[in-house]
Every structure is written in C-alpha cells, then in structure tokens.
Amino acid sequence: MKHAEDRPYADPETAARKLVEIAAATPAVQDGRIYIERINSQFVALLKGSKGSPEFGAGIAYAKERGWLEVHESGTYVRLTSAPKDLLK
C-alpha cells in the first residue's frame, strides 16, 4: 500500500534544472529581473509542487550555489547568469 505520492523534484539538482528552465522561459521585467513569485507560481501550477515547498527552496539554493541564478538579497527576484545557457541547449 502506497501512502505518499512520489516527489519527482525532491532531488535539489533536478528541481534546480527545472527552475532554471522555467526562469529562462519567463520574461524579465527590468535589467534581467525575474520575480521569484512568477517562477514559484509556475512551479506550483505546472509541476504540481506545493506553495513554499522544500523542493522549490532547495532548487533555488542549488542553482544559486552552482552560479546558474543570481538571487537578490531581498529574495524578491532572480537573474539568469550566463552559466545556465549550457543547461538549456
């Protein structure tokens, strides 16, 4: 008997790659800024993640550590770096 659903984005690297893909497809508003709530809403709606999920936070942290995303100190927006362009090919 299975009591819990599979969590396909429980791996931070998998979540980070998907978040970078979402960010790349999201139009930037100014100076390359992509509002974090736009990424989170798509993560929730398209990937069936839960709002404020640990997968989202771990994915953002992983992408930041790898230099794929720059996260503003306020946490309200991110910017894609040049590094993720290799991921999106």
PDB file of N, CA, C and O in Angstrom:
ATOM      1  N   MET A   1       0.845  -1.162   0.000  1.00  0.00           N
ATOM      2  CA  MET A   1       0.000   0.000   0.000  1.00  0.00           C
ATOM      3  C   MET A   1       0.899   1.237   0.000  1.00  0.00           C
ATOM      4  O   MET A   1       1.846   1.344   0.779  1.00  0.00           O
ATOM      5  N   LYS A   2       0.576   2.149  -0.885  1.00  0.00           N
ATOM      6  CA  LYS A   2       1.369   3.362  -1.014  1.00  0.00           C
ATOM      7  C   LYS A   2       0.617   4.516  -0.343  1.00  0.00           C
ATOM      8  O   LYS A   2      -0.531   4.802  -0.683  1.00  0.00           O
ATOM      9  N   HIS A   3       1.283   5.176   0.615  1.00  0.00           N
ATOM     10  CA  HIS A   3       0.627   6.244   1.366  1.00  0.00           C
ATOM     11  C   HIS A   3       1.057   7.635   0.911  1.00  0.00           C
ATOM     12  O   HIS A   3       0.323   8.603   1.112  1.00  0.00           O
ATOM     13  N   ALA A   4       2.219   7.745   0.310  1.00  0.00           N
ATOM     14  CA  ALA A   4       2.724   9.054  -0.097  1.00  0.00           C
ATOM     15  C   ALA A   4       2.926   9.091  -1.610  1.00  0.00           C
ATOM     16  O   ALA A   4       3.230   8.080  -2.242  1.00  0.00           O
ATOM     17  N   GLU A   5       2.748  10.280  -2.167  1.00  0.00           N
ATOM     18  CA  GLU A   5       2.974  10.447  -3.593  1.00  0.00           C
ATOM     19  C   GLU A   5       4.471  10.561  -3.860  1.00  0.00           C
ATOM     20  O   GLU A   5       5.239  10.982  -2.995  1.00  0.00           O
ATOM     21  N   ASP A   6       4.868  10.181  -5.065  1.00  0.00           N
ATOM     22  CA  ASP A   6       6.254  10.383  -5.479  1.00  0.00           C
ATOM     23  C   ASP A   6       6.525  11.874  -5.573  1.00  0.00           C
ATOM     24  O   ASP A   6       5.647  12.652  -5.947  1.00  0.00           O
ATOM     25  N   ARG A   7       7.730  12.262  -5.234  1.00  0.00           N
ATOM     26  CA  ARG A   7       8.140  13.654  -5.307  1.00  0.00           C
ATOM     27  C   ARG A   7       9.268  13.752  -6.330  1.00  0.00           C
ATOM     28  O   ARG A   7      10.438  13.599  -5.980  1.00  0.00           O
ATOM     29  N   PRO A   8       8.924  14.005  -7.584  1.00  0.00           N
ATOM     30  CA  PRO A   8       9.933  13.988  -8.645  1.00  0.00           C
ATOM     31  C   PRO A   8      10.997  15.064  -8.499  1.00  0.00           C
ATOM     32  O   PRO A   8      12.080  14.930  -9.068  1.00  0.00           O
ATOM     33  N   TYR A   9      10.722  16.119  -7.757  1.00  0.00           N
ATOM     34  CA  TYR A   9      11.695  17.203  -7.606  1.00  0.00           C
ATOM     35  C   TYR A   9      12.305  17.230  -6.212  1.00  0.00           C
ATOM     36  O   TYR A   9      12.762  18.277  -5.752  1.00  0.00           O
ATOM     37  N   ALA A  10      12.312  16.090  -5.541  1.00  0.00           N
ATOM     38  CA  ALA A  10      12.937  16.005  -4.223  1.00  0.00           C
ATOM     39  C   ALA A  10      14.453  16.138  -4.317  1.00  0.00           C
ATOM     40  O   ALA A  10      15.098  16.573  -3.363  1.00  0.00           O
ATOM     41  N   ASP A  11      15.027  15.766  -5.464  1.00  0.00           N
ATOM     42  CA  ASP A  11      16.461  15.936  -5.686  1.00  0.00           C
ATOM     43  C   ASP A  11      16.711  17.408  -6.018  1.00  0.00           C
ATOM     44  O   ASP A  11      16.145  17.916  -6.985  1.00  0.00           O
ATOM     45  N   PRO A  12      17.544  18.106  -5.239  1.00  0.00           N
ATOM     46  CA  PRO A  12      17.768  19.538  -5.478  1.00  0.00           C
ATOM     47  C   PRO A  12      18.293  19.861  -6.881  1.00  0.00           C
ATOM     48  O   PRO A  12      17.931  20.890  -7.451  1.00  0.00           O
ATOM     49  N   GLU A  13      19.134  19.001  -7.436  1.00  0.00           N
ATOM     50  CA  GLU A  13      19.653  19.272  -8.776  1.00  0.00           C
ATOM     51  C   GLU A  13      18.547  19.214  -9.821  1.00  0.00           C
ATOM     52  O   GLU A  13      18.493  20.060 -10.713  1.00  0.00           O
ATOM     53  N   THR A  14      17.679  18.240  -9.720  1.00  0.00           N
ATOM     54  CA  THR A  14      16.559  18.116 -10.648  1.00  0.00           C
ATOM     55  C   THR A  14      15.636  19.326 -10.534  1.00  0.00           C
ATOM     56  O   THR A  14      15.205  19.886 -11.543  1.00  0.00           O
ATOM     57  N   ALA A  15      15.339  19.723  -9.306  1.00  0.00           N
ATOM     58  CA  ALA A  15      14.489  20.899  -9.082  1.00  0.00           C
ATOM     59  C   ALA A  15      15.164  22.150  -9.628  1.00  0.00           C
ATOM     60  O   ALA A  15      14.508  22.974 -10.265  1.00  0.00           O
ATOM     61  N   ALA A  16      16.465  22.306  -9.387  1.00  0.00           N
ATOM     62  CA  ALA A  16      17.196  23.485  -9.851  1.00  0.00           C
ATOM     63  C   ALA A  16      17.179  23.572 -11.372  1.00  0.00           C
ATOM     64  O   ALA A  16      16.962  24.648 -11.931  1.00  0.00           O
ATOM     65  N   ARG A  17      17.404  22.461 -12.037  1.00  0.00           N
ATOM     66  CA  ARG A  17      17.394  22.467 -13.503  1.00  0.00           C
ATOM     67  C   ARG A  17      16.021  22.870 -14.040  1.00  0.00           C
ATOM     68  O   ARG A  17      15.928  23.622 -15.010  1.00  0.00           O
ATOM     69  N   LYS A  18      14.976  22.378 -13.421  1.00  0.00           N
ATOM     70  CA  LYS A  18      13.626  22.725 -13.859  1.00  0.00           C
ATOM     71  C   LYS A  18      13.325  24.186 -13.567  1.00  0.00           C
ATOM     72  O   LYS A  18      12.681  24.853 -14.377  1.00  0.00           O
ATOM     73  N   LEU A  19      13.777  24.698 -12.426  1.00  0.00           N
ATOM     74  CA  LEU A  19      13.557  26.098 -12.090  1.00  0.00           C
ATOM     75  C   LEU A  19      14.302  27.033 -13.040  1.00  0.00           C
ATOM     76  O   LEU A  19      13.783  28.085 -13.412  1.00  0.00           O
ATOM     77  N   VAL A  20      15.514  26.653 -13.429  1.00  0.00           N
ATOM     78  CA  VAL A  20      16.267  27.452 -14.403  1.00  0.00           C
ATOM     79  C   VAL A  20      15.540  27.440 -15.741  1.00  0.00           C
ATOM     80  O   VAL A  20      15.479  28.462 -16.424  1.00  0.00           O
ATOM     81  N   GLU A  21      14.996  26.301 -16.115  1.00  0.00           N
ATOM     82  CA  GLU A  21      14.227  26.203 -17.362  1.00  0.00           C
ATOM     83  C   GLU A  21      13.003  27.116 -17.308  1.00  0.00           C
ATOM     84  O   GLU A  21      12.703  27.809 -18.280  1.00  0.00           O
ATOM     85  N   ILE A  22      12.297  27.119 -16.181  1.00  0.00           N
ATOM     86  CA  ILE A  22      11.138  27.988 -16.005  1.00  0.00           C
ATOM     87  C   ILE A  22      11.569  29.451 -16.058  1.00  0.00           C
ATOM     88  O   ILE A  22      10.924  30.268 -16.715  1.00  0.00           O
ATOM     89  N   ALA A  23      12.657  29.779 -15.369  1.00  0.00           N
ATOM     90  CA  ALA A  23      13.148  31.164 -15.341  1.00  0.00           C
ATOM     91  C   ALA A  23      13.524  31.639 -16.743  1.00  0.00           C
ATOM     92  O   ALA A  23      13.254  32.783 -17.108  1.00  0.00           O
ATOM     93  N   ALA A  24      14.137  30.772 -17.514  1.00  0.00           N
ATOM     94  CA  ALA A  24      14.545  31.139 -18.874  1.00  0.00           C
ATOM     95  C   ALA A  24      13.336  31.405 -19.767  1.00  0.00           C
ATOM     96  O   ALA A  24      13.419  32.201 -20.702  1.00  0.00           O
ATOM     97  N   ALA A  25      12.231  30.754 -19.489  1.00  0.00           N
ATOM     98  CA  ALA A  25      11.027  30.934 -20.290  1.00  0.00           C
ATOM     99  C   ALA A  25      10.146  32.079 -19.793  1.00  0.00           C
ATOM    100  O   ALA A  25       9.159  32.430 -20.440  1.00  0.00           O
ATOM    101  N   THR A  26      10.497  32.657 -18.658  1.00  0.00           N
ATOM    102  CA  THR A  26       9.718  33.733 -18.058  1.00  0.00           C
ATOM    103  C   THR A  26      10.298  35.078 -18.485  1.00  0.00           C
ATOM    104  O   THR A  26      11.498  35.302 -18.326  1.00  0.00           O
ATOM    105  N   PRO A  27       9.482  35.972 -19.019  1.00  0.00           N
ATOM    106  CA  PRO A  27      10.003  37.266 -19.452  1.00  0.00           C
ATOM    107  C   PRO A  27      10.532  38.079 -18.273  1.00  0.00           C
ATOM    108  O   PRO A  27       9.886  38.174 -17.229  1.00  0.00           O
ATOM    109  N   ALA A  28      11.694  38.653 -18.451  1.00  0.00           N
ATOM    110  CA  ALA A  28      12.281  39.516 -17.431  1.00  0.00           C
ATOM    111  C   ALA A  28      11.579  40.865 -17.467  1.00  0.00           C
ATOM    112  O   ALA A  28      11.128  41.309 -18.523  1.00  0.00           O
ATOM    113  N   VAL A  29      11.488  41.519 -16.306  1.00  0.00           N
ATOM    114  CA  VAL A  29      10.785  42.794 -16.241  1.00  0.00           C
ATOM    115  C   VAL A  29      11.706  43.990 -16.433  1.00  0.00           C
ATOM    116  O   VAL A  29      11.330  44.956 -17.097  1.00  0.00           O
ATOM    117  N   GLN A  30      12.887  43.942 -15.872  1.00  0.00           N
ATOM    118  CA  GLN A  30      13.808  45.071 -15.967  1.00  0.00           C
ATOM    119  C   GLN A  30      15.197  44.579 -15.595  1.00  0.00           C
ATOM    120  O   GLN A  30      15.359  43.874 -14.599  1.00  0.00           O
ATOM    121  N   ASP A  31      16.177  44.935 -16.366  1.00  0.00           N
ATOM    122  CA  ASP A  31      17.567  44.553 -16.086  1.00  0.00           C
ATOM    123  C   ASP A  31      17.728  43.048 -15.870  1.00  0.00           C
ATOM    124  O   ASP A  31      18.564  42.626 -15.072  1.00  0.00           O
ATOM    125  N   GLY A  32      16.944  42.244 -16.566  1.00  0.00           N
ATOM    126  CA  GLY A  32      17.046  40.803 -16.439  1.00  0.00           C
ATOM    127  C   GLY A  32      16.401  40.229 -15.191  1.00  0.00           C
ATOM    128  O   GLY A  32      16.581  39.051 -14.885  1.00  0.00           O
ATOM    129  N   ARG A  33      15.650  41.052 -14.465  1.00  0.00           N
ATOM    130  CA  ARG A  33      14.998  40.578 -13.231  1.00  0.00           C
ATOM    131  C   ARG A  33      13.799  39.695 -13.547  1.00  0.00           C
ATOM    132  O   ARG A  33      12.969  40.019 -14.397  1.00  0.00           O
ATOM    133  N   ILE A  34      13.731  38.589 -12.851  1.00  0.00           N
ATOM    134  CA  ILE A  34      12.597  37.674 -12.958  1.00  0.00           C
ATOM    135  C   ILE A  34      12.061  37.506 -11.549  1.00  0.00           C
ATOM    136  O   ILE A  34      12.750  36.991 -10.669  1.00  0.00           O
ATOM    137  N   TYR A  35      10.836  37.943 -11.344  1.00  0.00           N
ATOM    138  CA  TYR A  35      10.269  37.873  -9.996  1.00  0.00           C
ATOM    139  C   TYR A  35      10.117  36.422  -9.544  1.00  0.00           C
ATOM    140  O   TYR A  35       9.638  35.562 -10.282  1.00  0.00           O
ATOM    141  N   ILE A  36      10.539  36.188  -8.314  1.00  0.00           N
ATOM    142  CA  ILE A  36      10.556  34.829  -7.762  1.00  0.00           C
ATOM    143  C   ILE A  36       9.149  34.239  -7.704  1.00  0.00           C
ATOM    144  O   ILE A  36       8.985  33.030  -7.869  1.00  0.00           O
ATOM    145  N   GLU A  37       8.132  35.071  -7.472  1.00  0.00           N
ATOM    146  CA  GLU A  37       6.769  34.538  -7.390  1.00  0.00           C
ATOM    147  C   GLU A  37       6.276  34.041  -8.743  1.00  0.00           C
ATOM    148  O   GLU A  37       5.420  33.159  -8.804  1.00  0.00           O
ATOM    149  N   ARG A  38       6.810  34.602  -9.833  1.00  0.00           N
ATOM    150  CA  ARG A  38       6.430  34.116 -11.166  1.00  0.00           C
ATOM    151  C   ARG A  38       6.972  32.704 -11.385  1.00  0.00           C
ATOM    152  O   ARG A  38       6.303  31.854 -11.974  1.00  0.00           O
ATOM    153  N   ILE A  39       8.197  32.467 -10.903  1.00  0.00           N
ATOM    154  CA  ILE A  39       8.793  31.133 -11.024  1.00  0.00           C
ATOM    155  C   ILE A  39       8.059  30.162 -10.105  1.00  0.00           C
ATOM    156  O   ILE A  39       7.734  29.045 -10.506  1.00  0.00           O
ATOM    157  N   ASN A  40       7.802  30.594  -8.875  1.00  0.00           N
ATOM    158  CA  ASN A  40       7.133  29.732  -7.901  1.00  0.00           C
ATOM    159  C   ASN A  40       5.728  29.363  -8.368  1.00  0.00           C
ATOM    160  O   ASN A  40       5.316  28.211  -8.231  1.00  0.00           O
ATOM    161  N   SER A  41       4.990  30.326  -8.918  1.00  0.00           N
ATOM    162  CA  SER A  41       3.628  30.017  -9.357  1.00  0.00           C
ATOM    163  C   SER A  41       3.621  29.000 -10.491  1.00  0.00           C
ATOM    164  O   SER A  41       2.743  28.138 -10.546  1.00  0.00           O
ATOM    165  N   GLN A  42       4.588  29.094 -11.390  1.00  0.00           N
ATOM    166  CA  GLN A  42       4.671  28.120 -12.473  1.00  0.00           C
ATOM    167  C   GLN A  42       5.107  26.756 -11.943  1.00  0.00           C
ATOM    168  O   GLN A  42       4.630  25.722 -12.412  1.00  0.00           O
ATOM    169  N   PHE A  43       6.007  26.755 -10.971  1.00  0.00           N
ATOM    170  CA  PHE A  43       6.448  25.505 -10.347  1.00  0.00           C
ATOM    171  C   PHE A  43       5.251  24.805  -9.706  1.00  0.00           C
ATOM    172  O   PHE A  43       5.105  23.588  -9.815  1.00  0.00           O
ATOM    173  N   VAL A  44       4.405  25.573  -9.044  1.00  0.00           N
ATOM    174  CA  VAL A  44       3.220  25.010  -8.388  1.00  0.00           C
ATOM    175  C   VAL A  44       2.193  24.560  -9.420  1.00  0.00           C
ATOM    176  O   VAL A  44       1.676  23.446  -9.337  1.00  0.00           O
ATOM    177  N   ALA A  45       1.897  25.416 -10.390  1.00  0.00           N
ATOM    178  CA  ALA A  45       0.838  25.115 -11.352  1.00  0.00           C
ATOM    179  C   ALA A  45       1.219  24.020 -12.339  1.00  0.00           C
ATOM    180  O   ALA A  45       0.443  23.093 -12.567  1.00  0.00           O
ATOM    181  N   LEU A  46       2.401  24.122 -12.921  1.00  0.00           N
ATOM    182  CA  LEU A  46       2.785  23.194 -13.973  1.00  0.00           C
ATOM    183  C   LEU A  46       3.345  21.880 -13.453  1.00  0.00           C
ATOM    184  O   LEU A  46       3.129  20.824 -14.049  1.00  0.00           O
ATOM    185  N   LEU A  47       4.054  21.948 -12.356  1.00  0.00           N
ATOM    186  CA  LEU A  47       4.752  20.757 -11.868  1.00  0.00           C
ATOM    187  C   LEU A  47       4.104  20.146 -10.640  1.00  0.00           C
ATOM    188  O   LEU A  47       4.612  19.180 -10.071  1.00  0.00           O
ATOM    189  N   LYS A  48       2.985  20.714 -10.240  1.00  0.00           N
ATOM    190  CA  LYS A  48       2.225  20.200  -9.097  1.00  0.00           C
ATOM    191  C   LYS A  48       3.019  20.234  -7.794  1.00  0.00           C
ATOM    192  O   LYS A  48       2.824  19.401  -6.910  1.00  0.00           O
ATOM    193  N   GLY A  49       3.916  21.211  -7.693  1.00  0.00           N
ATOM    194  CA  GLY A  49       4.623  21.405  -6.429  1.00  0.00           C
ATOM    195  C   GLY A  49       3.698  22.112  -5.462  1.00  0.00           C
ATOM    196  O   GLY A  49       2.669  22.648  -5.874  1.00  0.00           O
ATOM    197  N   SER A  50       4.036  22.126  -4.200  1.00  0.00           N
ATOM    198  CA  SER A  50       3.213  22.832  -3.234  1.00  0.00           C
ATOM    199  C   SER A  50       3.826  24.202  -2.981  1.00  0.00           C
ATOM    200  O   SER A  50       5.043  24.373  -3.053  1.00  0.00           O
ATOM    201  N   LYS A  51       2.981  25.163  -2.689  1.00  0.00           N
ATOM    202  CA  LYS A  51       3.448  26.529  -2.460  1.00  0.00           C
ATOM    203  C   LYS A  51       4.382  26.539  -1.258  1.00  0.00           C
ATOM    204  O   LYS A  51       4.052  25.991  -0.206  1.00  0.00           O
ATOM    205  N   GLY A  52       5.545  27.160  -1.414  1.00  0.00           N
ATOM    206  CA  GLY A  52       6.518  27.201  -0.333  1.00  0.00           C
ATOM    207  C   GLY A  52       7.145  25.845  -0.062  1.00  0.00           C
ATOM    208  O   GLY A  52       7.610  25.577   1.045  1.00  0.00           O
ATOM    209  N   SER A  53       7.155  24.996  -1.074  1.00  0.00           N
ATOM    210  CA  SER A  53       7.650  23.633  -0.889  1.00  0.00           C
ATOM    211  C   SER A  53       9.157  23.606  -0.649  1.00  0.00           C
ATOM    212  O   SER A  53       9.879  24.485  -1.119  1.00  0.00           O
ATOM    213  N   PRO A  54       9.624  22.612   0.072  1.00  0.00           N
ATOM    214  CA  PRO A  54      11.067  22.483   0.279  1.00  0.00           C
ATOM    215  C   PRO A  54      11.811  22.225  -1.035  1.00  0.00           C
ATOM    216  O   PRO A  54      12.984  22.576  -1.161  1.00  0.00           O
ATOM    217  N   GLU A  55      11.140  21.620  -2.003  1.00  0.00           N
ATOM    218  CA  GLU A  55      11.761  21.372  -3.298  1.00  0.00           C
ATOM    219  C   GLU A  55      12.117  22.683  -3.994  1.00  0.00           C
ATOM    220  O   GLU A  55      13.186  22.811  -4.591  1.00  0.00           O
ATOM    221  N   PHE A  56      11.206  23.655  -3.909  1.00  0.00           N
ATOM    222  CA  PHE A  56      11.448  24.947  -4.541  1.00  0.00           C
ATOM    223  C   PHE A  56      12.640  25.639  -3.886  1.00  0.00           C
ATOM    224  O   PHE A  56      13.542  26.110  -4.578  1.00  0.00           O
ATOM    225  N   GLY A  57      12.645  25.702  -2.571  1.00  0.00           N
ATOM    226  CA  GLY A  57      13.742  26.349  -1.845  1.00  0.00           C
ATOM    227  C   GLY A  57      15.075  25.671  -2.083  1.00  0.00           C
ATOM    228  O   GLY A  57      16.090  26.337  -2.286  1.00  0.00           O
ATOM    229  N   ALA A  58      15.075  24.350  -2.058  1.00  0.00           N
ATOM    230  CA  ALA A  58      16.319  23.603  -2.277  1.00  0.00           C
ATOM    231  C   ALA A  58      16.800  23.779  -3.714  1.00  0.00           C
ATOM    232  O   ALA A  58      18.003  23.859  -3.960  1.00  0.00           O
ATOM    233  N   GLY A  59      15.870  23.839  -4.660  1.00  0.00           N
ATOM    234  CA  GLY A  59      16.241  24.033  -6.058  1.00  0.00           C
ATOM    235  C   GLY A  59      16.837  25.407  -6.299  1.00  0.00           C
ATOM    236  O   GLY A  59      17.832  25.534  -7.012  1.00  0.00           O
ATOM    237  N   ILE A  60      16.242  26.436  -5.712  1.00  0.00           N
ATOM    238  CA  ILE A  60      16.778  27.801  -5.837  1.00  0.00           C
ATOM    239  C   ILE A  60      18.169  27.871  -5.206  1.00  0.00           C
ATOM    240  O   ILE A  60      19.086  28.451  -5.788  1.00  0.00           O
ATOM    241  N   ALA A  61      18.327  27.284  -4.022  1.00  0.00           N
ATOM    242  CA  ALA A  61      19.630  27.299  -3.338  1.00  0.00           C
ATOM    243  C   ALA A  61      20.689  26.571  -4.172  1.00  0.00           C
ATOM    244  O   ALA A  61      21.818  27.048  -4.289  1.00  0.00           O
ATOM    245  N   TYR A  62      20.336  25.438  -4.743  1.00  0.00           N
ATOM    246  CA  TYR A  62      21.266  24.671  -5.568  1.00  0.00           C
ATOM    247  C   TYR A  62      21.685  25.477  -6.802  1.00  0.00           C
ATOM    248  O   TYR A  62      22.865  25.525  -7.149  1.00  0.00           O
ATOM    249  N   ALA A  63      20.711  26.108  -7.460  1.00  0.00           N
ATOM    250  CA  ALA A  63      21.003  26.913  -8.654  1.00  0.00           C
ATOM    251  C   ALA A  63      21.892  28.098  -8.299  1.00  0.00           C
ATOM    252  O   ALA A  63      22.766  28.481  -9.076  1.00  0.00           O
ATOM    253  N   LYS A  64      21.667  28.672  -7.133  1.00  0.00           N
ATOM    254  CA  LYS A  64      22.492  29.796  -6.684  1.00  0.00           C
ATOM    255  C   LYS A  64      23.924  29.325  -6.400  1.00  0.00           C
ATOM    256  O   LYS A  64      24.887  29.979  -6.803  1.00  0.00           O
ATOM    257  N   GLU A  65      24.058  28.201  -5.712  1.00  0.00           N
ATOM    258  CA  GLU A  65      25.387  27.651  -5.399  1.00  0.00           C
ATOM    259  C   GLU A  65      26.170  27.327  -6.658  1.00  0.00           C
ATOM    260  O   GLU A  65      27.385  27.523  -6.699  1.00  0.00           O
ATOM    261  N   ARG A  66      25.493  26.835  -7.681  1.00  0.00           N
ATOM    262  CA  ARG A  66      26.153  26.455  -8.935  1.00  0.00           C
ATOM    263  C   ARG A  66      26.408  27.653  -9.846  1.00  0.00           C
ATOM    264  O   ARG A  66      27.079  27.529 -10.871  1.00  0.00           O
ATOM    265  N   GLY A  67      25.868  28.816  -9.465  1.00  0.00           N
ATOM    266  CA  GLY A  67      26.066  30.010 -10.282  1.00  0.00           C
ATOM    267  C   GLY A  67      25.132  30.095 -11.466  1.00  0.00           C
ATOM    268  O   GLY A  67      25.398  30.837 -12.411  1.00  0.00           O
ATOM    269  N   TRP A  68      24.035  29.346 -11.434  1.00  0.00           N
ATOM    270  CA  TRP A  68      23.068  29.373 -12.524  1.00  0.00           C
ATOM    271  C   TRP A  68      22.126  30.564 -12.389  1.00  0.00           C
ATOM    272  O   TRP A  68      21.676  31.126 -13.388  1.00  0.00           O
ATOM    273  N   LEU A  69      21.830  30.946 -11.140  1.00  0.00           N
ATOM    274  CA  LEU A  69      20.949  32.064 -10.852  1.00  0.00           C
ATOM    275  C   LEU A  69      21.625  33.005  -9.870  1.00  0.00           C
ATOM    276  O   LEU A  69      22.355  32.569  -8.981  1.00  0.00           O
ATOM    277  N   GLU A  70      21.379  34.285 -10.034  1.00  0.00           N
ATOM    278  CA  GLU A  70      21.737  35.267  -9.014  1.00  0.00           C
ATOM    279  C   GLU A  70      20.450  35.583  -8.279  1.00  0.00           C
ATOM    280  O   GLU A  70      19.448  35.928  -8.905  1.00  0.00           O
ATOM    281  N   VAL A  71      20.465  35.471  -6.968  1.00  0.00           N
ATOM    282  CA  VAL A  71      19.282  35.767  -6.171  1.00  0.00           C
ATOM    283  C   VAL A  71      19.529  37.086  -5.444  1.00  0.00           C
ATOM    284  O   VAL A  71      20.526  37.233  -4.737  1.00  0.00           O
ATOM    285  N   HIS A  72      18.627  38.035  -5.618  1.00  0.00           N
ATOM    286  CA  HIS A  72      18.758  39.323  -4.940  1.00  0.00           C
ATOM    287  C   HIS A  72      18.658  39.105  -3.441  1.00  0.00           C
ATOM    288  O   HIS A  72      17.956  38.205  -2.980  1.00  0.00           O
ATOM    289  N   GLU A  73      19.362  39.934  -2.683  1.00  0.00           N
ATOM    290  CA  GLU A  73      19.390  39.767  -1.227  1.00  0.00           C
ATOM    291  C   GLU A  73      18.005  39.855  -0.599  1.00  0.00           C
ATOM    292  O   GLU A  73      17.778  39.291   0.471  1.00  0.00           O
ATOM    293  N   SER A  74      17.085  40.548  -1.241  1.00  0.00           N
ATOM    294  CA  SER A  74      15.717  40.637  -0.722  1.00  0.00           C
ATOM    295  C   SER A  74      14.932  39.357  -0.975  1.00  0.00           C
ATOM    296  O   SER A  74      13.919  39.100  -0.324  1.00  0.00           O
ATOM    297  N   GLY A  75      15.411  38.551  -1.933  1.00  0.00           N
ATOM    298  CA  GLY A  75      14.718  37.318  -2.279  1.00  0.00           C
ATOM    299  C   GLY A  75      13.513  37.529  -3.175  1.00  0.00           C
ATOM    300  O   GLY A  75      12.748  36.593  -3.406  1.00  0.00           O
ATOM    301  N   THR A  76      13.329  38.738  -3.684  1.00  0.00           N
ATOM    302  CA  THR A  76      12.142  39.003  -4.499  1.00  0.00           C
ATOM    303  C   THR A  76      12.335  38.692  -5.972  1.00  0.00           C
ATOM    304  O   THR A  76      11.360  38.492  -6.697  1.00  0.00           O
ATOM    305  N   TYR A  77      13.575  38.650  -6.421  1.00  0.00           N
ATOM    306  CA  TYR A  77      13.799  38.329  -7.824  1.00  0.00           C
ATOM    307  C   TYR A  77      15.133  37.618  -8.024  1.00  0.00           C
ATOM    308  O   TYR A  77      16.008  37.625  -7.158  1.00  0.00           O
ATOM    309  N   VAL A  78      15.254  37.007  -9.197  1.00  0.00           N
ATOM    310  CA  VAL A  78      16.485  36.329  -9.597  1.00  0.00           C
ATOM    311  C   VAL A  78      16.885  36.846 -10.965  1.00  0.00           C
ATOM    312  O   VAL A  78      16.096  37.483 -11.662  1.00  0.00           O
ATOM    313  N   ARG A  79      18.117  36.564 -11.334  1.00  0.00           N
ATOM    314  CA  ARG A  79      18.614  36.823 -12.686  1.00  0.00           C
ATOM    315  C   ARG A  79      19.324  35.568 -13.151  1.00  0.00           C
ATOM    316  O   ARG A  79      20.017  34.909 -12.376  1.00  0.00           O
ATOM    317  N   LEU A  80      19.148  35.245 -14.413  1.00  0.00           N
ATOM    318  CA  LEU A  80      19.897  34.149 -15.002  1.00  0.00           C
ATOM    319  C   LEU A  80      21.327  34.613 -15.241  1.00  0.00           C
ATOM    320  O   LEU A  80      21.552  35.741 -15.680  1.00  0.00           O
ATOM    321  N   THR A  81      22.267  33.768 -14.960  1.00  0.00           N
ATOM    322  CA  THR A  81      23.654  34.064 -15.293  1.00  0.00           C
ATOM    323  C   THR A  81      23.944  33.471 -16.660  1.00  0.00           C
ATOM    324  O   THR A  81      23.069  32.863 -17.277  1.00  0.00           O
ATOM    325  N   SER A  82      25.140  33.642 -17.124  1.00  0.00           N
ATOM    326  CA  SER A  82      25.497  33.064 -18.422  1.00  0.00           C
ATOM    327  C   SER A  82      25.692  31.546 -18.324  1.00  0.00           C
ATOM    328  O   SER A  82      25.616  30.847 -19.334  1.00  0.00           O
ATOM    329  N   ALA A  83      25.942  31.040 -17.121  1.00  0.00           N
ATOM    330  CA  ALA A  83      26.201  29.608 -16.936  1.00  0.00           C
ATOM    331  C   ALA A  83      25.045  28.706 -17.365  1.00  0.00           C
ATOM    332  O   ALA A  83      25.307  27.673 -17.980  1.00  0.00           O
ATOM    333  N   PRO A  84      23.778  29.031 -17.077  1.00  0.00           N
ATOM    334  CA  PRO A  84      22.711  28.078 -17.415  1.00  0.00           C
ATOM    335  C   PRO A  84      22.429  27.946 -18.896  1.00  0.00           C
ATOM    336  O   PRO A  84      21.672  27.059 -19.291  1.00  0.00           O
ATOM    337  N   LYS A  85      23.010  28.800 -19.735  1.00  0.00           N
ATOM    338  CA  LYS A  85      22.746  28.680 -21.164  1.00  0.00           C
ATOM    339  C   LYS A  85      23.179  27.316 -21.684  1.00  0.00           C
ATOM    340  O   LYS A  85      22.582  26.791 -22.624  1.00  0.00           O
ATOM    341  N   ASP A  86      24.222  26.736 -21.074  1.00  0.00           N
ATOM    342  CA  ASP A  86      24.643  25.395 -21.455  1.00  0.00           C
ATOM    343  C   ASP A  86      23.609  24.350 -21.053  1.00  0.00           C
ATOM    344  O   ASP A  86      23.471  23.324 -21.720  1.00  0.00           O
ATOM    345  N   LEU A  87      22.882  24.603 -19.964  1.00  0.00           N
ATOM    346  CA  LEU A  87      21.866  23.670 -19.499  1.00  0.00           C
ATOM    347  C   LEU A  87      20.645  23.647 -20.412  1.00  0.00           C
ATOM    348  O   LEU A  87      19.951  22.634 -20.508  1.00  0.00           O
ATOM    349  N   LEU A  88      20.393  24.747 -21.070  1.00  0.00           N
ATOM    350  CA  LEU A  88      19.152  24.901 -21.828  1.00  0.00           C
ATOM    351  C   LEU A  88      19.263  24.472 -23.277  1.00  0.00           C
ATOM    352  O   LEU A  88      18.288  24.578 -24.021  1.00  0.00           O
ATOM    353  N   LYS A  89      20.405  23.999 -23.694  1.00  0.00           N
ATOM    354  CA  LYS A  89      20.585  23.569 -25.084  1.00  0.00           C
ATOM    355  C   LYS A  89      19.937  22.249 -25.339  1.00  0.00           C
ATOM    356  O   LYS A  89      19.993  21.740 -26.459  1.00  0.00           O
TER     357      LYS A  89
END
